Amino acid sequence: MPWMMELISHYGYLAIFALLALGILGLPVPDEVLMLFVGYLSSIMVLNFTLSVLIGCIGSITGMIISYTIGLRLGQPVVNKYGKWIGLTPKRFIRVKGWFTRFGIWTVAFAYFIPGVRHVASYISGISAMPFKKYVCISIACALAWSLLFVSIGYFIGSKASFS
């Protein structure tokens, strides 16, 4: 994680945006740890709290939209060709798509708060062709809530640590 801290210290908000967008795509970026650190930096006045939440939200939304688009454009052929290697048979995938048709919004909302699952949910939303406007609306709400939650936790933990 020192590499993450160094990126943020050199590039600030741009690094937060890029790391979150890439993390949502599935690269090994510890999103929650990143946002806790951003909250800590906000508590010691290195970063602005409101701007940190906003940049975190925008970075997350960017990653989610890219993941959705990849799922929409490339997902079905990839699942058809390689799904059997991970146990995703056509029959199982039809069930997954049915689930997303019925509970897609709630699935995306709950999945957003589960590390690892939020990445898959974005791709499956695209593969399932969830209506884009609906997907973006739930993504914005979840990204804002998630960013606010983790930056706030980091902020309050950081402010307690600096008074000790």
C-alpha positions as CSV (number, residue, x, y, z in Angstrom):
1,M,0.0,0.0,0.0
2,P,2.9,2.4,0.1
3,W,2.6,2.8,-3.6
4,M,-1.0,4.0,-3.1
5,M,0.0,6.6,-0.5
6,E,2.8,7.8,-2.8
7,L,0.4,8.2,-5.7
8,I,-2.0,10.2,-3.6
9,S,0.7,12.4,-2.2
10,H,2.0,13.2,-5.7
11,Y,-1.2,13.4,-7.7
12,G,-3.9,14.1,-5.0
13,Y,-7.4,13.9,-6.2
14,L,-6.4,12.7,-9.7
15,A,-4.9,9.6,-8.1
16,I,-8.0,9.0,-6.0
17,F,-10.2,9.2,-9.1
18,A,-7.9,6.9,-11.2
19,L,-7.4,4.4,-8.5
20,L,-11.1,4.0,-7.8
21,A,-12.0,3.8,-11.5
22,L,-9.4,1.1,-12.0
23,G,-10.3,-0.7,-8.8
24,I,-14.0,-0.9,-9.9
25,L,-12.8,-2.4,-13.2
26,G,-11.3,-5.2,-11.1
27,L,-7.7,-4.3,-10.8
28,P,-6.3,-5.1,-7.3
29,V,-6.8,-1.7,-5.7
30,P,-8.0,-2.0,-2.1
31,D,-10.9,0.5,-2.5
32,E,-12.1,0.6,1.1
33,V,-8.6,1.0,2.5
34,L,-8.0,3.8,-0.1
35,M,-11.0,5.7,1.0
36,L,-10.2,5.2,4.7
37,F,-6.8,6.7,4.0
38,V,-8.4,9.6,2.1
39,G,-10.6,10.2,5.1
40,Y,-7.6,10.3,7.4
41,L,-5.9,12.8,5.1
42,S,-9.0,14.9,5.2
43,S,-9.0,14.8,9.0
44,I,-5.4,16.2,9.1
45,M,-6.4,18.8,6.5
46,V,-4.2,17.5,3.7
47,L,-7.4,16.9,1.5
48,N,-10.8,18.5,1.6
49,F,-13.5,16.2,3.0
50,T,-16.3,17.2,0.6
51,L,-14.0,17.2,-2.5
52,S,-12.6,13.8,-1.4
53,V,-16.2,12.3,-1.2
54,L,-17.1,13.8,-4.6
55,I,-13.9,12.6,-6.4
56,G,-14.4,9.2,-4.8
57,C,-17.9,9.1,-6.0
58,I,-17.0,10.2,-9.6
59,G,-14.1,7.8,-9.8
60,S,-16.4,4.9,-8.7
61,I,-19.1,5.9,-11.1
62,T,-16.6,6.1,-14.0
63,G,-15.4,2.6,-13.2
64,M,-18.9,1.3,-12.9
65,I,-19.9,2.8,-16.3
66,I,-16.9,1.3,-18.0
67,S,-17.5,-2.1,-16.5
68,Y,-21.2,-1.9,-17.5
69,T,-20.2,-1.0,-21.1
70,I,-17.6,-3.8,-21.3
71,G,-20.3,-6.2,-20.1
72,L,-22.8,-4.9,-22.5
73,R,-20.5,-5.0,-25.6
74,L,-18.3,-8.0,-24.9
75,G,-19.8,-9.9,-22.0
76,Q,-22.2,-12.3,-23.6
77,P,-19.7,-13.7,-26.2
78,V,-17.1,-14.1,-23.5
79,V,-19.6,-15.9,-21.2
80,N,-20.7,-18.1,-24.1
81,K,-17.1,-19.1,-24.9
82,Y,-15.5,-19.3,-21.5
83,G,-18.3,-19.5,-18.9
84,K,-18.1,-23.3,-18.7
85,W,-14.6,-23.0,-17.3
86,I,-15.9,-21.2,-14.2
87,G,-19.1,-23.2,-13.9
88,L,-21.3,-20.6,-15.7
89,T,-23.2,-22.9,-18.0
90,P,-25.8,-21.3,-20.4
91,K,-28.5,-22.6,-18.1
92,R,-27.0,-21.0,-15.0
93,F,-26.4,-17.8,-16.9
94,I,-30.0,-17.6,-17.9
95,R,-30.9,-17.8,-14.2
96,V,-28.5,-15.0,-13.4
97,K,-30.0,-12.8,-16.1
98,G,-33.4,-13.6,-14.8
99,W,-32.3,-12.6,-11.3
100,F,-30.9,-9.3,-12.7
101,T,-34.1,-8.6,-14.6
102,R,-36.2,-9.0,-11.4
103,F,-33.8,-7.7,-8.7
104,G,-31.1,-5.9,-10.7
105,I,-31.3,-2.5,-8.9
106,W,-31.3,-4.1,-5.4
107,T,-28.5,-6.5,-6.5
108,V,-26.3,-3.6,-7.7
109,A,-27.1,-1.6,-4.5
110,F,-26.2,-4.4,-2.1
111,A,-23.3,-5.7,-4.1
112,Y,-21.7,-2.3,-4.1
113,F,-21.0,-2.7,-0.4
114,I,-19.4,-6.1,-0.7
115,P,-15.8,-6.1,-1.9
116,G,-15.3,-8.1,-5.0
117,V,-19.0,-8.5,-5.7
118,R,-19.4,-4.9,-6.8
119,H,-17.0,-5.5,-9.6
120,V,-18.9,-8.5,-10.9
121,A,-22.3,-6.9,-10.5
122,S,-21.3,-4.0,-12.8
123,Y,-20.3,-6.4,-15.6
124,I,-23.3,-8.6,-15.2
125,S,-25.6,-5.5,-15.2
126,G,-24.2,-4.8,-18.7
127,I,-24.3,-8.4,-19.9
128,S,-28.0,-8.5,-18.7
129,A,-28.7,-5.2,-20.5
130,M,-30.1,-3.5,-17.5
131,P,-31.5,-0.2,-18.7
132,F,-28.6,2.3,-18.6
133,K,-30.5,5.2,-17.0
134,K,-31.6,2.9,-14.2
135,Y,-28.1,1.5,-13.8
136,V,-26.6,5.0,-13.6
137,C,-29.1,6.2,-11.1
138,I,-28.5,3.4,-8.7
139,S,-24.7,3.6,-9.3
140,I,-24.6,7.3,-8.4
141,A,-26.6,6.7,-5.2
142,C,-24.5,3.8,-4.1
143,A,-21.2,5.4,-5.0
144,L,-22.1,8.5,-3.1
145,A,-23.2,6.6,-0.1
146,W,-20.1,4.3,-0.2
147,S,-17.7,7.2,-0.6
148,L,-19.3,9.2,2.2
149,L,-19.3,6.2,4.5
150,F,-15.6,5.3,4.0
151,V,-14.2,8.8,3.9
152,S,-16.2,9.6,7.1
153,I,-14.9,6.5,8.9
154,G,-11.4,7.4,8.0
155,Y,-12.0,11.0,9.0
156,F,-13.4,10.2,12.4
157,I,-10.7,7.6,13.1
158,G,-8.0,10.0,12.0
159,S,-9.4,12.9,14.1
160,K,-9.5,10.6,17.2
161,A,-5.9,9.4,16.6
162,S,-4.6,12.9,16.3
163,F,-6.1,13.9,19.7
164,S,-4.6,10.9,21.5
